[in-house]
């Protein structure tokens, strides 16, 4: 599993958690089905994109600083 896919998975979970915390703190109302689905989808997409880009950047940096070993 690459750093990008780890970042995307973490972003999806973070998006879901942010929506649920927003509902718990009273910022969002999840009583309407269409609004709640929209909140979840938008949060999942934004979280996946942001964390995926961060994971991709960190993965490239790691590979640049730790090149794979050359075979003998």
C-alpha positions as CSV (number, residue, x, y, z in Angstrom):
1,X,0.0,0.0,0.0
2,X,1.5,3.3,-1.0
3,X,1.7,6.5,1.0
4,X,-1.0,8.1,-1.2
5,X,-3.5,5.4,-0.6
6,X,-2.8,5.5,3.2
7,X,-3.4,9.3,3.0
8,X,-6.7,8.8,1.1
9,X,-8.0,6.3,3.6
10,X,-7.0,8.6,6.5
11,X,-8.7,11.5,4.8
12,X,-12.0,9.5,4.3
13,X,-12.1,8.6,8.0
14,X,-11.2,12.2,9.0
15,X,-14.0,13.6,6.8
16,X,-16.5,11.3,8.4
17,X,-15.3,12.1,11.9
18,X,-15.5,15.9,11.1
19,X,-19.1,15.6,10.0
20,X,-20.1,13.5,13.1
21,X,-18.3,16.0,15.4
22,X,-20.0,18.9,13.7
23,X,-23.3,17.2,14.4
24,X,-22.4,16.5,18.0
25,X,-21.4,20.1,18.6
26,X,-24.5,21.4,17.0
27,X,-23.0,22.9,13.9
28,X,-24.7,20.5,11.5
29,X,-28.1,18.9,11.4
30,X,-28.2,15.4,10.1
31,X,-31.9,14.9,10.4
32,X,-32.6,15.5,6.7
33,X,-31.3,12.7,4.5
34,X,-30.3,14.6,1.5
35,X,-28.4,17.2,3.4
36,X,-26.6,14.6,5.6
37,X,-25.6,12.6,2.5
38,X,-24.3,15.8,0.9
39,X,-22.3,16.7,4.0
40,X,-20.8,13.2,4.1
41,X,-19.9,13.1,0.5
42,X,-18.3,16.5,0.4
43,X,-16.3,15.9,3.6
44,X,-15.1,12.5,2.3
45,X,-14.0,13.9,-1.0
46,X,-12.3,16.9,0.5
47,X,-10.6,14.8,3.1
48,X,-9.5,12.2,0.6
49,X,-8.0,14.8,-1.8
50,X,-6.2,16.8,0.9
51,X,-4.8,13.8,2.8
52,X,-4.0,12.0,-0.5
53,X,-1.9,15.0,-1.7
54,X,-0.1,15.1,1.7
55,X,0.5,11.4,1.5
56,X,1.8,11.6,-2.0
57,X,4.2,14.4,-1.1
58,X,5.5,12.5,2.0
59,X,5.9,9.3,0.0
60,X,8.0,11.1,-2.7
61,X,10.1,12.7,0.0
62,X,10.7,9.4,1.7
63,X,11.7,7.7,-1.5
64,X,14.0,10.6,-2.3
65,X,15.7,10.4,1.1
66,X,15.8,6.6,1.2
67,X,16.5,5.2,-2.3
68,X,15.9,1.5,-2.8
69,X,18.9,-0.7,-2.5
70,X,20.7,-1.7,-5.6
71,X,21.0,-5.4,-6.3
72,X,24.6,-6.9,-6.1
